[in-house]
Amino acid sequence: MEQLISQLFAARDVAHMLHLRTRSFAAHMALGDLYDSLTELTDALAENIQGKYGLIAMPNPVIMFPDNDSLTFIRELAAWAESSRTVFQPSDTHLLNEWDNIISVIYKAKYKLENLS
């Protein structure tokens, strides 16, 4: 679970960089909403994990998301988020709920980047 938190912070940083580089107002807003939401939701997830399992080590992330193209980034982030659900125990419904909130903001940004830019 520590790696998930680390990767979410890395994704937030990539979203922020893309937000600042885009020339599209719609992409600027979508990516801004994404990095704001990822900050808040990742913090909530990390605190919930630590509340149940104790303090977590924060490994340095291996940047796995491209930062050169917003659409590629958001599509790969969505695929990664979907495949990462298996990290959670089925009984940890509160953590899965937090994860679903993260997936939700990713897909919201994906919709905006694909359809409103």
Secondary structure by P-SEA (a helix, b strand, c coil): caaaaaaaaaaaaaaaaaaaccccaaaaaaaaaaaaaaaaaaaaaaaaaaacccbbbbcccccccccccaaaaaaaaaaaaaaacccccccaaaaaaaaaaaaaaaaaaaaaaaccc
